[in-house]
Amino acid sequence: MRRTSIYALVVILLLAFAGAFKLHHQNEPVMSQGLVLWQLPGQVQPVRVSVGRALLLCVGFGAAAIALIWGVRGVQEVVQGVLDKRSNKFERDIEGSYQRGLELLLHRRPERALAVMNEILAKDPEHRGALMTGADILKSLGRADEAAALRRRRVESAPDDLPALLALAEDQRAAGDLDLAAATLRKVVELRPKQAMAAAEHLRDVLLEAGQPERALEAHDRLVRIREEANEKLPDADAIRAGIETRAALQVAEQGKDRDAVATLRKILKRHPRFVPAWLALAHAHALGGDEEQAVEAWIEGFEKTNEAAILVEADEYFNAGRHEGDPIQRAEAALRCFKRFAACSGSRPLAVAFLGRLYVRHEMLEEAASAFESVRERFPENPTFTYYVARVAEKLGRSEEAARLYRTVIRAQEVLRITLECRACGNRASGFFDRCERCGRWGTCAVDIGSPDDEALRSTRPLWAVPKDDSGAVEEDAFA
């Protein structure tokens, strides 16, 4: 009990007794009169007390009650003070441990930081920082299931914690539990529809990843509505919707409903005539339905309107994968017809000509290949892939010197002869020698990267051009030893 409170209580009691005494003294005749307190059945004389004594008893009982109440409050304050001191000490210890765990994490020691977080949770199972940071560490260590379990503890103790719910959904997604991730994101969107734009966007992506494009389309439309209500416009909303619709149409085609898929894709291409994924999906749907001619027509039409090399790659992979199915000569002829049509499309189509030349090389039509590559040589002066195929043609035609020169050009373009260095501690790469790693801060960890990280005999802490010396000053014979 505080000293001021004791003083106040004493003063109040003294004033009460002084007032009662003065009242008794000034009204003595009245105070001497008797009062009947009670009379039990069969009792001859009732219990009497004078008015003055009754007054003093009332004042005394009142003062005692006040003193008792004051004393109880004082004891409560003392007990609460002791508990607060213990609580403050406990909180300081917990926060000190948490800061130590964060420092370990900053110094790239996640395992020890995780141990500190576990110690904190053993003392305070609902510590938000330890739960969230521990889950982040587990996720970084590739233990997504454990991270999700730890994050779920936070969500159970605080169901409205939006950041925790979003992080839990990411953990579930990393662990491969896409249905659980979608359910968590739906909960976020329902809790805070206007503040959960990021959650709605993640929900759409998770549903796509889970192979549920129809539900992803619903999530996308909901996201657009949320943005409109917030007077914000979703960038590329139409293109995103077209992409999801394309994915849904592909799923329909894979279910054997190729006609429905083709109809849907044609509607998409009517709105977005240069949308390459829809052209590729349209050709794929025709191919799934066994109509190769229509697939080729889709590729040709798509390439004519977009001039995108992705269509050439898709067609090339299709014919290359199916070249062993059926008569090989017929398959080769079908592929050549297709790529000749690509090359004959309106406008300049050097990529289509290059792909046709590569196809000629594959079928040993070397003169035709040389002619095709020669016609577009100036358009690809430094492309290593183009140069490689020109070199192969020269080699097969017996022009060895020209082929060797071209192969050397490819090797130089790939920079395979360039020496690179890396940090032995963290793997950070650099083009020149360093005494201290910029990423991890370790000293003397610079080593030549020669593609054999587990073979210590082939590693050096000096660049290849340095000449190491032993203690006697003699030059070592093997610079790699």
Buried (B, 14 or more C-beta within 10 A) or exposed (E): BEEEBEEEBEEBBEEBBEEBBEBBEEEEEEBEEEEEEEEEEEEEEEEEEBBBBBBBEEBBEEBEEBBEEBBEEBEEEEEEEEEEEEEEEEEEEBEEBBEBBBEBBEEEBBEEBBBBBEBBBEEBEEBBBBBBBBBBBBBEEEBBBBBBBBBBBBBEBBEEBBEBBBBBBBBBBBBEBBEBBBBBBBBBBEBEBEEBBEBBBBBBBBBBBBEBBEBBBBBBBBBBEBBEEEEEEBEEBEEBBBBBBBBBBBBBBEEEBBEBBBEBBEBBBEEBEEBBBBBBBBBBBBBBBEBBEBBBBBBBBBBBBBBBBBBBEBBBEBBEEBBEEEEEEEBBEBBBEBBEBBBEBEEEBBBBBBBBBBBBBBBEBBEBBBBBBEBBBEEBEEBBEBBBBBBBBBBBBEBEEBBEEBBEBBEEBEEEEEEEBBBBBBEBEBEEBBEEBEEBEBEEBBBBBBEEEEEEEBBBBBBEEEEEEEEEEEEEEEBEE
